[in-house]
Amino acid sequence: MPKKVLNGIVVSDKPNKTITVLVERKYQHPVLKKVMRARKKYNAHDEENKFKIGDKVSIRESRPFSKNKKFEVIEEIK
């Protein structure tokens, strides 16, 4: 099964080796047919602490690093 890859914006870099990424997706409501916007925050592993707030990054699903951290940073999106 392929790993899930998501793109988002870093909203927090306070914890050591961890960043919080806000991922936004758009979908059409099944009944109303209106385009809805859903946001979700993911904790991702950042080994070198190199990403800062406001960076656009790509994260990939991986083995669990902790209770809430199940993603790792692949790269920064230019």
Order of alpha helices (4+ residues) and beta strands (2+ residues): beta-beta-beta-beta-beta
